[in-house]
Amino acid sequence: MLVDSPPEARAETAPAPPRRLAIRTIGLVVSAAVLLLVFLASIAIGAKSMPLGQVWHGLFHDSGTYGDVVVGERLARSLLGLLVGAALGLSGAVLQALTRNPLADPGLLGINLGASSAVVTAISFFGVTSLSGYVWFAFLGASLVGVLLYLLGGARGATPVRLALAGTAISAALYGYLQAVMIMDGAALNKMRFWTVGSLASANMETIRQVLPFLAIGTVLALGLARPLNAMAMGDDTARALGAHLTRTRALSMAAATLLCGAATAACGPIVFVGLMVPHVVRSFTGPDMRWILPYAAVLSPVLLLGADVVGRIVARPSELQVGIVTAVIGAPVFILLVRRRKVAQL
């Protein structure tokens, strides 16, 4: 259900008292420290057990087998997890603010399905088999869905309801196309099964270099939209009175979400619940102020993603569970809990 921020919550977007500001700043620093620890754990822990001394030596000194494993595989995997986690958290927070729906996520508007459909098309009709090829097709698909969504949502007259309805229609159409192609082309189905689960296992520095410019631009755009999104949360009329340019804010928000979610999905496949859970949890202790929600989401989302990836390596040794499976297992009960809490709060 689409909801506006209640009047008492809107006051939270006003300048915070010094004590509250200090607490939020300290919390952000602590969150960054937790992210650093999880990042180091992601490098140190793998499906194959390796002593910490060998990990350290391989990271800084060894160019042989241990160096290849630590630097070539685990470091790239951890860096990609950090970047993708931040992108999913930021895109989820922006889309929740744009649709005024705190239970929205990047999948709500069909951006993930746009990327997946483009990859299936590349495999089935163009014979693309490499991850580098998937990246560009997936990003192109996400971008086309973002543009189509904005046009169908009303462009200059776009509203949260129109965007949500347009996203639902696009998602339904793309899902039907995706299933039809995969059923008719067995080769595409076999190649897509691993990618559609969502995994960091195929991460490498080349993939990071390909998606990094898009992630950087999307991050800058998202963080710069905090104040206008705060104004839009109070309603269109109030936002205009405060000087917010609604059309520009909506267009830039869609661009930021498309860049972030599209690049993240292109790099490692669709990963669910991260963009939903983290911004919603962050909002519970920061309030609705996007100036705090966005940086907290950017820091805590990689904590969840990298933590889930580490868990997936441990529980299935010597094999591993893809991170998309772990986040789904964690996310489903958390999502149910969030929905139940919202129902109780509305009674």
C-alpha positions in Angstrom: 0.0 0.0 0.0 1.3 3.4 -1.0 1.5 5.7 2.0 2.7 9.2 2.7 4.9 10.1 5.7 2.7 10.9 8.7 2.8 14.5 10.0 4.7 13.5 13.1 7.4 11.7 11.0 7.8 14.7 8.7 9.2 16.7 11.6 12.1 14.4 11.6 13.4 15.9 8.4 14.1 19.2 10.3 17.6 19.8 11.5 18.4 17.3 14.3 19.3 18.5 17.8 23.1 18.3 18.5 22.7 15.2 20.7 20.7 13.3 18.0 23.2 14.5 15.4 26.1 13.2 17.4 24.4 9.8 18.0 23.7 9.4 14.3 27.2 10.3 13.4 28.7 7.9 15.9 26.3 5.2 14.6 27.5 5.7 11.0 31.1 5.5 12.1 30.4 2.2 14.0 28.5 0.9 11.0 31.6 1.7 8.8 33.8 -0.2 11.3 31.4 -3.2 11.1 31.6 -3.1 7.3 35.4 -3.1 7.5 35.3 -6.2 9.7 32.9 -8.0 7.5 35.0 -7.1 4.4 38.1 -8.5 6.1 36.2 -11.7 7.0 35.1 -12.0 3.4 38.7 -12.0 2.4 39.9 -14.4 5.1 37.0 -16.9 4.9 36.4 -19.0 1.9 34.8 -22.3 0.8 38.4 -23.7 1.1 39.9 -23.3 4.5 43.2 -21.3 4.6 45.2 -20.2 7.6 45.1 -16.5 8.3 48.9 -16.3 8.0 48.7 -17.6 4.4 45.8 -15.2 3.6 47.9 -12.3 4.8 51.0 -13.5 2.9 49.0 -14.1 -0.2 47.4 -10.6 0.0 50.6 -8.7 0.3 53.6 -10.9 -0.7 52.8 -14.1 -2.6 52.3 -14.0 -6.4 51.8 -17.8 -6.5 48.9 -20.0 -5.6 47.9 -18.3 -2.4 48.2 -14.9 -4.0 46.0 -16.0 -6.9 43.3 -17.3 -4.5 43.3 -14.3 -2.2 43.9 -11.4 -4.6 42.5 -12.8 -7.8 39.4 -14.4 -6.2 38.6 -13.3 -2.7 39.6 -9.7 -2.9 37.7 -9.1 -6.2 34.7 -10.9 -4.7 34.7 -8.8 -1.6 35.2 -5.6 -3.5 32.3 -6.4 -5.8 30.1 -7.4 -2.9 30.8 -4.1 -1.2 30.0 -2.1 -4.3 26.9 -4.1 -5.2 25.6 -4.0 -1.7 25.9 -0.3 -1.5 24.3 0.1 -4.9 21.3 -2.1 -3.9 20.8 -0.3 -0.6 20.9 3.2 -2.2 18.6 2.2 -5.1 16.1 0.7 -2.7 16.1 3.8 -0.5 15.7 6.1 -3.5 12.8 4.0 -4.9 11.1 3.8 -1.6 11.2 7.5 -1.3 10.1 8.0 -4.9 7.1 5.7 -4.6 6.4 6.7 -1.0 6.2 3.0 -0.3 8.6 1.8 2.5 8.1 -1.8 1.4 9.3 -1.1 -2.2 12.5 -2.5 -3.6 14.4 -2.4 -6.9 12.4 -5.4 -8.2 9.1 -3.6 -7.7 9.6 -1.5 -10.8 10.9 -4.3 -13.1 14.5 -3.1 -13.3 15.9 -6.5 -12.3 13.6 -8.3 -14.8 14.7 -5.8 -17.5 18.4 -6.9 -16.9 17.5 -10.6 -16.8 15.4 -10.4 -20.0 18.3 -8.7 -21.8 20.7 -11.4 -20.7 18.4 -14.1 -21.9 18.0 -12.3 -25.2 21.8 -12.1 -25.5 22.3 -15.8 -24.9 19.4 -17.1 -27.0 19.6 -14.7 -30.0 23.1 -13.4 -30.1 25.1 -16.3 -28.7 26.7 -14.3 -25.9 28.4 -16.6 -23.4 30.9 -14.5 -21.5 30.3 -12.6 -18.2 31.6 -9.4 -19.8 28.9 -9.7 -22.5 26.2 -10.2 -19.9 27.2 -7.0 -18.1 26.5 -4.8 -21.0 23.3 -6.4 -22.1 22.0 -6.5 -18.5 22.8 -2.8 -18.0 21.1 -2.0 -21.3 18.0 -3.9 -20.4 17.8 -2.2 -17.0 18.3 1.2 -18.6 15.5 0.6 -21.2 13.1 -0.4 -18.4 14.0 2.7 -16.5 13.2 5.0 -19.5 10.0 3.1 -20.3 8.9 3.2 -16.7 9.4 6.9 -16.6 7.4 7.4 -19.8 4.6 5.1 -18.9 4.5 6.6 -15.4 3.5 10.0 -16.8 6.9 11.6 -17.3 6.3 15.2 -16.1 3.1 14.2 -14.5 4.6 11.0 -12.8 3.1 10.1 -9.4 4.0 7.3 -7.0 0.9 5.4 -7.9 1.5 5.7 -11.7 5.1 4.6 -11.2 4.1 1.5 -9.2 1.4 0.5 -11.6 3.7 1.0 -14.6 6.3 -1.1 -12.8 3.8 -3.9 -12.2 2.7 -4.0 -15.8 6.3 -4.0 -17.1 7.3 -6.7 -14.7 4.4 -8.9 -15.7 5.3 -8.5 -19.4 9.0 -9.1 -19.0 8.4 -12.2 -16.8 6.2 -13.7 -19.5 8.9 -13.0 -22.1 11.7 -14.3 -19.9 9.9 -17.6 -19.3 8.9 -18.1 -22.9 12.4 -17.7 -24.2 13.9 -19.9 -21.5 11.3 -22.7 -22.2 11.9 -22.6 -25.9 15.7 -22.4 -25.7 17.1 -25.1 -23.5 20.7 -23.8 -23.9 19.6 -20.4 -22.6 17.9 -22.0 -19.7 21.1 -24.0 -18.7 23.3 -20.9 -19.0 20.8 -18.6 -17.1 20.2 -20.9 -14.1 23.4 -19.8 -12.3 23.2 -16.1 -13.2 19.5 -15.7 -12.2 20.2 -17.0 -8.7 22.6 -14.1 -7.9 26.2 -14.8 -7.1 29.5 -13.1 -6.4 31.5 -16.3 -7.3 32.4 -15.1 -10.8 33.7 -11.7 -9.6 36.9 -10.4 -11.1 38.7 -7.1 -11.4 37.6 -6.7 -15.0 33.9 -6.9 -14.0 34.5 -4.3 -11.3 36.2 -1.9 -13.8 33.3 -2.3 -16.2 30.5 -1.4 -13.7 32.4 1.0 -11.5 31.7 4.2 -13.6 28.0 3.5 -13.5 28.0 2.8 -9.8 30.0 5.9 -9.1 27.6 8.2 -11.1 24.6 6.5 -9.6 25.9 6.9 -6.0 26.7 10.6 -6.5 23.2 11.2 -8.0 21.4 9.3 -5.2 23.3 11.1 -2.4 22.6 14.5 -4.0 18.8 13.8 -4.1 18.4 13.6 -0.3 17.0 17.1 0.2 14.5 17.1 -2.7 13.3 13.6 -1.8 12.7 14.9 1.8 10.6 17.7 0.3 8.6 15.3 -1.9 7.8 13.2 1.1 5.6 16.0 2.4 3.4 16.0 -0.8 3.7 17.6 -4.2 2.2 20.9 -3.3 4.4 21.3 -0.2 7.4 20.3 -2.2 6.7 22.9 -4.8 6.3 25.5 -2.1 9.7 24.5 -0.7 11.3 25.0 -4.1 11.7 21.4 -5.2 11.6 20.7 -8.9 9.4 17.6 -9.0 9.9 16.5 -12.6 13.7 16.9 -12.3 13.8 15.1 -9.0 11.7 12.1 -10.3 13.8 11.9 -13.5 17.1 12.0 -11.6 15.8 9.5 -9.0 14.9 7.0 -11.8 18.3 7.6 -13.4 20.1 7.0 -10.1 18.1 3.8 -9.3 18.6 2.5 -12.9 22.3 3.1 -12.9 22.8 1.5 -9.4 20.4 -1.4 -9.7 21.2 -2.1 -13.4 25.0 -2.2 -12.8 24.6 -4.3 -9.7 22.3 -6.8 -11.5 24.6 -6.9 -14.5 27.6 -7.7 -12.4 26.2 -10.6 -10.3 22.6 -11.3 -11.3 19.5 -10.3 -9.5 19.9 -10.4 -5.7 16.6 -9.9 -3.7 15.7 -8.3 -0.4 18.8 -6.3 0.2 17.3 -3.2 -1.3 14.1 -3.8 0.6 15.3 -4.8 4.1 18.2 -2.4 4.8 16.5 1.0 4.0 13.4 -0.1 5.9 15.5 -1.1 9.0 17.6 2.0 8.8 14.4 4.2 8.7 13.4 2.7 12.0 16.2 4.4 13.9 17.0 7.4 11.6 13.5 8.5 10.9 12.4 9.5 7.4 15.3 11.9 6.8 17.0 10.8 3.5 20.1 12.7 4.5 20.7 9.9 7.0 18.9 7.0 5.3 21.1 7.1 2.2 24.5 7.0 3.9 23.4 4.4 6.4 21.9 2.2 3.6 25.1 2.5 1.6 27.2 1.3 4.5 24.9 -1.4 6.0 23.7 -3.0 2.8 27.2 -4.3 2.0 27.4 -5.7 5.6 24.3 -7.8 4.8 25.5 -8.9 1.4 29.0 -9.7 2.3 27.8 -11.4 5.6 25.4 -13.5 3.6 28.2 -14.4 1.1 30.4 -15.5 4.0 27.6 -17.7 5.5 27.1 -19.3 2.1 30.7 -20.3 1.9 30.7 -21.8 5.4 27.5 -23.8 5.5 28.1 -25.8 2.3 31.8 -26.5 2.5 33.6 -27.6 0.4 31.0 -26.2 -2.0 29.0 -23.0 -1.4 25.6 -21.5 -1.5 25.1 -18.5 -3.8 24.5 -15.3 -2.0 21.2 -14.7 -3.7 19.9 -17.9 -2.0 21.2 -16.8 1.4 19.7 -13.3 1.2 16.3 -14.9 0.1 16.4 -17.3 3.1 17.2 -14.4 5.4 14.9 -11.9 3.7 11.7 -13.8 3.5 11.0 -14.1 7.2 12.3 -10.5 7.8 9.9 -9.3 5.1 7.0 -11.1 6.8 8.0 -9.5 10.1 8.1 -6.0 8.6 4.7 -6.5 7.1 3.2 -7.7 10.3 4.7 -4.8 12.3 3.2 -2.4 9.8 -0.2 -4.0 10.2 0.0 -3.8 14.0 1.2 -0.2 13.8 -1.8 0.7 11.7 -4.4 -0.9 14.1 
